Each structure stands twice: as C-alpha cells, then as structure tokens.
Amino acid sequence: MRQGPERRIFVAGHRGMVGSAIVRVLEAQGVQDIVTAGRDALDLADQRAVAEFFSHQTIDEVYLAAAKVGGIHANDTYPAEFIHQNLMIEANVIHAAHACGVERLLFLGSSCIYPKNAPQPMAEEALLTGPLEPTNEPYAIAKIAGIKLCESYNRQYGRDYRSLMPTNLYGPGDNFHPDNSHVIPALLRRFHEAKRERRARVEIWGSGTPRREFLHVDDLARAAVHVMALEAADYRRETMPMRSHLNVGTGTDLTIRELAETIARVVGFEGELAFDASKPDGAPRKLLDVSRLARLGWQAEVGFEQGLRETYAWFLAHEDGLRTS
C-alpha cells in the first residue's frame, strides 16, 4: 500500500459538506491522487455499479462520507428512505473495498447512534445500551450497522476499517433547504429571510430547552484525516475491545434557545423568538465524551460564533444557487 502524498484515496460523497471538507484537507496536505465520483457517474446504492467501480480502480484508502442526511422533520417524514439508502451505501462501499483489497477505510457516522437517555457526556461504550431517539431511529440504526460492518471486516479479515462518530455538524456547503435541513442552516436561513422581510418574530420548533453540541465541518475533516494517520496500534488501544469507533466533537454544548439567540445575533435579526413547544424536541441532550480522541492528539479549533459567521457568509455568497423548495 502506498503511503504519504503518493497514496490513492477515494472520497465517497465528495460533493457533500463533509466530503468536500475532507478533500480540502487532503489537498492541503499535498495528496494529489484523490479519486471522486459524483452521483451522476456512480450510484453508491447500486451494488453492481460500486463493485465495478472498485474493480477498475487501484485505491489505498477510502473515506466514506456519502450519506442521506437531514434534520428532525426529514428523518421523521422519510424513515424508509433514510434507513434504506444509508444501509445500501455503506454495505456496498465497505464490501467492495474489502473485495478489492483496500486495507484502510474510514466510516463516518453520527452521534444519534447513542440511546436517547444515555448518560452525559456520551462515551463510546454507551452504544447499544438503550432505546434510540424515535424520530431518527432508522437513520441511527443504519449508522450502527456501518460501525458493525467495519468491526466485522476487521475481526474476520484483519482489515483496518475505522469509524468516527461526529456530533452535529455545520459549515460551508451545508444543506439550507427550508424543510429538510439541520437546525443551524434552517435557523440561519429563517432568520435571514425574516430580517430581509422585516418580520417581527421567528417561530422555532420545540421548547428551546434541549442541549446540543456543534462541530464545524472543517474540524471534522481535520479529525478524519488525523484518525486515518494514526498508527494501527494507537487506534486499537483507544477502541478496544472491538476495534470500534471514536467520538469527535467539541466537548461543550448549549441550549437550542442559546443557539437561536446566537444565530439571530450573527444574522442581525432583532425581532422576537417564538418557541413552539408542540413540535418535537428530540433527545433532551446530546453531548459527546471526546476524551479518547483527545488522548490521540486531536481537538477542535474553530470557535462557535466564528464558525457561524463563516457559514452565514457562505450562505450569502451562494444564496441564489441554493434550492428554495
């Protein structure tokens, strides 16, 4: 297997927020041979197409950043699509990588894999210790399956397939769709439109009391590349006994009300914030224990308000090209 800048790396999902950030980090490190394939060229949910793609490539590493993602509303409305598409993508890519002799792979999941009422902060050991949050259970089960796929190929075939579970992400390249986006892009867009239309108030789903942790996508990308660069013995030491997954986040959280107030300040909206407690809150708290990754030499760098301002600037620069319906 080739090492250093000469290695050939496939980034699955390179057009998405996470995949594009990983490509930026790899390019900054001097990696020149980055393999990509957009959805128009390769449907990752098509088993035969994925197998043929890998068979015609010589790949040293895979970053599996492709996924169907969305916020509470999207997960609750389209559960079949979320579980089916994510299961197909990860099963096809991980198996094809193994079948073609790819030794190293990084699977990217989500903090929603943990039980709804897991002790806070949530350590890696909390996986499969209780019921999941119902609104995104199908997506969470798909991501758990991805972890177990990696574990199983490691256990049976001696592969070096790793898994990283990020907290809630935001940043340039996010999905700002008015119905299917996560909370930060949804609120940035809502406050922006309210400011432009001079509305007196903005309605926000839920009570505002749940606490959430947020990670800038550039920090996640740096964490992903950092984890892939770790010596196998170091990774195994922190993920034993199953050579499983690592959490990645900031280790700090805030309430949804505090989040909304910060976004309103960043956007410049000065009206009323109206919380609709009849809408679902989701899990009461989702804070990750990031001590294992910290012991491996990584920590987040982007300050939260700084990251929000960068994300809002990206939205303003791309607003005309973003989907509005």
C-alpha positions as CSV (number, residue, x, y, z in Angstrom):
1,M,0.0,0.0,0.0
2,R,1.3,3.4,-0.9
3,Q,1.9,5.9,1.9
4,G,2.1,9.7,2.3
5,P,1.2,12.1,-0.5
6,E,1.5,9.2,-3.1
7,R,-1.4,7.2,-1.7
8,R,-4.6,7.0,-3.8
9,I,-7.6,7.9,-1.8
10,F,-11.3,7.6,-2.7
11,V,-13.6,10.1,-1.0
12,A,-17.2,8.9,-1.3
13,G,-19.6,11.8,-1.2
14,H,-17.0,14.4,-2.2
15,R,-19.7,16.9,-3.2
16,G,-21.3,17.0,0.2
17,M,-20.4,19.2,3.1
18,V,-18.3,16.6,4.8
19,G,-16.7,15.0,1.8
20,S,-15.7,18.4,0.2
21,A,-14.1,19.4,3.5
22,I,-12.1,16.2,3.6
23,V,-10.9,16.8,0.0
24,R,-9.8,20.3,1.0
25,V,-7.8,18.9,4.0
26,L,-6.2,16.2,1.9
27,E,-5.2,18.6,-0.9
28,A,-3.7,21.0,1.7
29,Q,-1.5,18.1,2.9
30,G,-0.3,17.5,-0.6
31,V,-2.3,14.4,-1.6
32,Q,-2.5,14.6,-5.3
33,D,-4.3,11.4,-6.3
34,I,-7.8,11.8,-4.9
35,V,-10.5,9.7,-6.6
36,T,-14.0,11.1,-6.7
37,A,-17.2,10.1,-8.5
38,G,-20.4,12.2,-8.4
39,R,-23.9,10.7,-8.2
40,D,-24.3,11.2,-12.0
41,A,-21.3,8.9,-12.5
42,L,-21.7,6.4,-9.7
43,D,-24.8,5.5,-7.7
44,L,-23.4,4.2,-4.4
45,A,-26.7,2.5,-3.7
46,D,-26.2,0.3,-6.7
47,Q,-24.2,-2.8,-5.6
48,R,-23.1,-3.8,-9.1
49,A,-22.0,-0.3,-10.1
50,V,-20.0,0.1,-6.9
51,A,-18.3,-3.3,-7.3
52,E,-17.4,-2.5,-10.9
53,F,-16.1,1.0,-9.9
54,F,-13.7,-0.5,-7.3
55,S,-12.6,-3.3,-9.6
56,H,-11.4,-0.7,-12.1
57,Q,-9.5,1.4,-9.6
58,T,-6.4,1.0,-7.5
59,I,-7.3,2.5,-4.2
60,D,-5.3,2.6,-1.0
61,E,-7.7,4.4,1.4
62,V,-11.4,5.2,1.5
63,Y,-13.2,8.0,3.3
64,L,-16.9,7.0,3.4
65,A,-18.6,10.4,3.8
66,A,-21.6,9.7,1.5
67,A,-24.9,9.5,3.3
68,K,-28.5,10.6,3.1
69,V,-28.9,13.2,5.9
70,G,-31.5,15.6,7.2
71,G,-33.0,17.2,10.3
72,I,-35.7,16.0,12.6
73,H,-38.5,16.8,10.1
74,A,-36.8,14.9,7.3
75,N,-35.9,11.9,9.4
76,D,-39.4,11.7,10.8
77,T,-41.1,12.1,7.4
78,Y,-38.9,9.8,5.3
79,P,-37.7,7.0,7.6
80,A,-37.8,4.3,4.8
81,E,-35.5,6.4,2.6
82,F,-33.1,7.2,5.4
83,I,-32.6,3.6,6.5
84,H,-32.6,2.0,3.1
85,Q,-30.3,4.4,1.3
86,N,-27.8,4.6,4.1
87,L,-27.7,0.8,4.6
88,M,-27.1,0.3,0.8
89,I,-24.4,2.9,0.5
90,E,-22.3,1.7,3.4
91,A,-22.8,-2.0,2.7
92,N,-21.8,-1.6,-1.0
93,V,-18.8,0.6,-0.4
94,I,-17.4,-1.3,2.6
95,H,-17.8,-4.7,1.0
96,A,-16.4,-3.6,-2.4
97,A,-13.4,-2.0,-0.7
98,H,-12.7,-5.3,1.1
99,A,-13.3,-7.4,-2.1
100,C,-10.8,-5.3,-4.0
101,G,-8.1,-5.5,-1.2
102,V,-8.4,-2.0,0.2
103,E,-6.8,-2.2,3.7
104,R,-7.8,1.1,5.2
105,L,-11.2,2.8,5.3
106,L,-12.9,5.4,7.5
107,F,-16.6,5.3,8.0
108,L,-18.4,8.5,9.2
109,G,-21.4,8.1,11.3
110,S,-23.4,10.3,13.7
111,S,-23.9,10.9,17.5
112,C,-27.5,9.8,17.0
113,I,-26.3,6.2,17.4
114,Y,-26.4,6.5,21.1
115,P,-29.5,5.8,23.3
116,K,-31.9,8.7,23.8
117,N,-31.3,8.7,27.5
118,A,-27.6,7.8,27.5
119,P,-25.5,9.2,30.4
120,Q,-23.9,12.5,29.5
121,P,-21.4,13.1,28.1
122,M,-21.9,10.0,25.9
123,A,-18.9,7.7,25.8
124,E,-18.3,5.2,23.1
125,E,-19.3,2.4,25.5
126,A,-22.9,3.7,25.5
127,L,-23.6,2.2,22.1
128,L,-26.5,-0.4,22.2
129,T,-27.2,0.1,25.8
130,G,-30.8,1.5,25.5
131,P,-33.6,2.7,23.1
132,L,-32.8,5.2,20.4
133,E,-34.5,8.6,19.9
134,P,-37.6,7.6,17.9
135,T,-37.6,10.5,15.4
136,N,-34.3,9.4,13.8
137,E,-34.1,5.7,14.8
138,P,-34.0,4.4,11.2
139,Y,-31.0,6.6,10.4
140,A,-29.3,5.7,13.6
141,I,-29.7,2.0,13.0
142,A,-28.2,2.4,9.6
143,K,-25.1,4.1,11.1
144,I,-24.8,1.5,13.8
145,A,-24.8,-1.1,11.0
146,G,-21.9,0.8,9.4
147,I,-19.9,0.6,12.6
148,K,-20.6,-3.1,12.9
149,L,-19.7,-3.7,9.2
150,C,-16.3,-2.2,9.9
151,E,-15.9,-4.2,13.1
152,S,-16.8,-7.4,11.3
153,Y,-14.4,-7.0,8.4
154,N,-11.7,-6.1,10.9
155,R,-12.4,-9.2,13.0
156,Q,-12.8,-11.7,10.2
157,Y,-10.4,-10.5,7.6
158,G,-7.9,-8.3,9.6
159,R,-8.8,-5.1,7.8
160,D,-8.1,-1.7,9.2
161,Y,-11.5,-0.1,8.9
162,R,-12.2,2.7,11.3
163,S,-15.3,4.6,12.4
164,L,-15.7,8.2,13.5
165,M,-18.9,9.4,15.1
166,P,-19.3,13.2,14.9
167,T,-21.6,15.4,16.8
168,N,-24.0,17.8,15.0
169,L,-22.2,19.4,12.1
170,Y,-22.4,22.7,10.3
171,G,-20.3,24.9,8.0
172,P,-19.8,25.8,4.4
173,G,-21.6,23.5,1.9
174,D,-24.4,22.7,4.3
175,N,-27.9,22.0,3.2
176,F,-30.1,25.1,3.6
177,H,-33.3,23.5,2.2
178,P,-36.3,25.1,4.1
179,D,-37.8,21.7,5.1
180,N,-35.0,19.1,5.1
181,S,-32.0,20.8,6.7
182,H,-30.5,20.5,10.1
183,V,-31.1,23.1,12.9
184,I,-28.2,25.5,12.2
185,P,-28.7,26.0,8.4
186,A,-32.5,26.0,9.0
187,L,-32.3,28.8,11.6
188,L,-29.7,30.8,9.6
189,R,-32.0,30.8,6.6
190,R,-35.1,31.5,8.7
191,F,-33.6,34.5,10.5
192,H,-32.0,35.8,7.3
193,E,-35.4,35.7,5.5
194,A,-37.1,37.3,8.5
195,K,-34.6,40.1,8.6
196,R,-34.9,40.7,4.8
197,E,-38.7,40.7,5.0
198,R,-38.7,42.8,8.2
199,R,-40.8,40.2,10.2
200,A,-41.4,40.9,13.9
201,R,-40.9,37.3,15.0
202,V,-39.4,33.9,14.1
203,E,-41.0,30.6,15.1
204,I,-38.7,27.9,16.2
205,W,-39.6,24.2,16.7
206,G,-39.6,22.8,20.2
207,S,-39.3,24.2,23.7
208,G,-35.7,25.6,23.3
209,T,-34.5,23.6,26.3
210,P,-32.7,20.6,24.7
211,R,-28.9,20.9,24.7
212,R,-26.8,20.3,21.6
213,E,-23.1,20.2,20.7
214,F,-22.0,21.5,17.3
215,L,-18.8,20.9,15.3
216,H,-17.5,22.9,12.3
217,V,-17.1,20.6,9.3
218,D,-13.5,21.7,8.8
219,D,-12.7,20.5,12.3
220,L,-14.4,17.1,11.5
221,A,-12.3,16.9,8.2
222,R,-9.1,17.5,10.2
223,A,-10.2,14.9,12.7
224,A,-10.9,12.4,9.9
225,V,-7.5,12.8,8.3
226,H,-5.9,12.7,11.8
227,V,-7.6,9.4,12.7
228,M,-6.6,7.8,9.4
229,A,-3.0,8.8,10.0
230,L,-2.9,7.1,13.4
231,E,-0.8,4.1,13.9
232,A,-3.0,1.0,14.0
233,A,-1.8,0.1,17.5
234,D,-2.8,3.6,18.8
235,Y,-6.2,3.4,17.2
236,R,-6.8,-0.1,18.6
237,R,-5.7,0.9,22.0
238,E,-8.4,3.5,22.3
239,T,-11.1,1.5,20.6
240,M,-10.7,-1.9,22.2
241,P,-12.1,-4.5,22.7
242,M,-14.0,-4.3,19.3
243,R,-11.6,-2.0,17.3
244,S,-14.8,0.0,17.0
245,H,-15.4,3.8,16.8
246,L,-14.3,7.1,18.2
247,N,-16.4,10.2,19.0
248,V,-15.5,13.6,17.6
249,G,-16.9,16.9,18.9
250,T,-16.0,20.0,20.9
251,G,-16.9,18.6,24.3
252,T,-19.2,21.6,25.0
253,D,-22.9,22.2,24.4
254,L,-25.6,24.9,24.6
255,T,-29.4,25.0,24.6
256,I,-31.4,25.4,21.4
257,R,-32.6,28.8,22.8
258,E,-29.0,29.9,23.2
259,L,-28.2,28.6,19.7
260,A,-31.1,30.6,18.3
261,E,-30.1,33.8,20.1
262,T,-26.5,33.4,18.8
263,I,-27.7,32.9,15.2
264,A,-30.1,35.9,15.5
265,R,-27.1,38.0,16.6
266,V,-24.9,36.7,13.7
267,V,-27.6,37.4,11.2
268,G,-28.6,40.7,12.7
269,F,-32.3,39.8,13.4
270,E,-33.7,41.9,16.2
271,G,-37.3,40.5,16.4
272,E,-39.0,38.0,18.8
273,L,-38.0,34.4,19.1
274,A,-41.2,32.3,19.5
275,F,-40.7,28.6,20.5
276,D,-43.4,26.1,19.6
277,A,-43.4,23.5,22.3
278,S,-46.0,21.4,20.5
279,K,-43.2,20.4,18.0
280,P,-40.8,17.6,18.9
281,D,-37.6,18.4,20.8
282,G,-35.7,15.2,20.1
283,A,-33.3,13.9,22.7
284,P,-33.0,16.1,25.8
285,R,-29.2,16.3,25.5
286,K,-26.5,15.1,23.1
287,L,-23.0,15.8,24.3
288,L,-20.1,13.5,23.3
289,D,-17.3,12.3,25.5
290,V,-14.3,13.2,23.3
291,S,-11.6,12.2,25.7
292,R,-10.4,9.2,23.7
293,L,-9.7,11.3,20.6
294,A,-8.1,14.0,22.8
295,R,-5.7,11.3,24.1
296,L,-4.8,10.6,20.4
297,G,-3.8,14.2,19.9
298,W,-6.8,16.0,18.3
299,Q,-9.1,18.8,19.5
300,A,-11.5,21.2,17.8
301,E,-10.1,24.6,16.6
302,V,-13.0,26.6,15.2
303,G,-14.8,28.9,17.7
304,F,-18.6,28.5,17.5
305,E,-19.6,32.1,16.7
306,Q,-16.6,32.4,14.3
307,G,-17.9,29.2,12.6
308,L,-21.4,30.5,12.4
309,R,-20.2,33.8,10.8
310,E,-18.2,31.8,8.2
311,T,-21.3,29.6,7.5
312,Y,-23.6,32.6,7.1
313,A,-21.1,34.3,4.8
314,W,-21.0,31.1,2.7
315,F,-24.8,31.1,2.6
316,L,-24.9,34.7,1.5
317,A,-22.4,34.1,-1.3
318,H,-24.4,31.1,-2.6
319,E,-28.0,32.0,-1.8
320,D,-29.1,32.5,-5.4
321,G,-28.0,28.9,-6.3
322,L,-29.5,27.1,-3.3
323,R,-32.7,25.2,-3.5
324,T,-35.7,27.1,-2.3
325,S,-38.3,24.3,-2.5
